[in-house]
Amino acid sequence: MKLYAYEGAWQIDHLLMVGVGGTGSVLAQIIARILWQRRQMGQSVPLLHLVDPDVVEEKNVGRQHFLPLDISMGKAEVTARRLSLLYGLPIMWSNEAFDAEKHLQHGTVLIGCVDNHMARQALVNAAEGIAYLDVGNDRTYGQVVCGSTGSLEKVMRVIQQMESDQPYARREHYYPCQHLPNIALLYPELLQPEPPTPEIQPDLSCAELVMAEEQHLLINDAVAMVCSNYLYKLINRQPLTTFMSLVDLHSQTTISKRITPNELRNCLPAVTSNANVEK
């Protein structure tokens, strides 16, 4: 069976993380460790840029990676300053909402750690053609999606190429996959407003859900660790053989979807009638 892999951009100059809350505050620390290791080995180090308009609140302490002395400070700023001091890395921050024209640069890997549909839609709109890692979670489970396009047409062409008998350029032990479906294709419902339920208020943050025991204390840490491995491979120019990972703390499992025609097809049928899919 052929082995397919996604290579991402060869030149990675920026790591742009939007959302420095439950998952983002954990993931930022792991990324800093990855960058520190590269610097120690004399390798190029992408610039990490954290973007989040929120400030640290008392409810965030202990449930996110913040301390009591951080209260009232911008989440992006306090995280960037602390990690820069610890690892001696230049880390940028923006205490504001994501703005593609202002924050997105050439050679960027985009990382979305947001928890509402409007912020995720803004990221999807800006992410066409670049490596885009989207992280999301619920009470005890979460998903990490590594995609590069919201175009169903592009993904179907990739699948058809995989299944054809035409010559296919090979990279050592794998065949390159040019496009992967992003969160808009795999989870289109995450781009829509959540319907209110009588059990949970729809506007509760991750920290408030933890306090109400509607979210596992460690789910953010779990999905951040999975996402960091995708980033580790992209940053270190190692091909990705999976495009999505599903984390379930209740069953203590992580299941990843491999880049194969069947796996890609199995994830796409639900969106074929979605009018919001860009073609």
Secondary structure, 3 states (H helix, E strand, C coil): CCCEEECCCCCCCEEEEECCCCCHHHHHHHHHHHHHHHHHCCCCCCEEEEECCCECCHHHECCECCCHHHCCCEHHHHHHHHHHHHHCCCEEEECCCCCHHHHCCCCEEEEECCCCHHHHHHHHHHCCCCCEEEEEECCCEEEEEEECECEHHHHHHHHHHHHCCCCCCCECCEEECCCCECHHHHCHHHHCCCCCCCCCCCCCCHHHHHHCCCCCCCHHHHHHHHHHHHHHHHHCCCCECEEEEEEECCCCEEEEEECCHHHHHHHCHHHCCCCCCEC
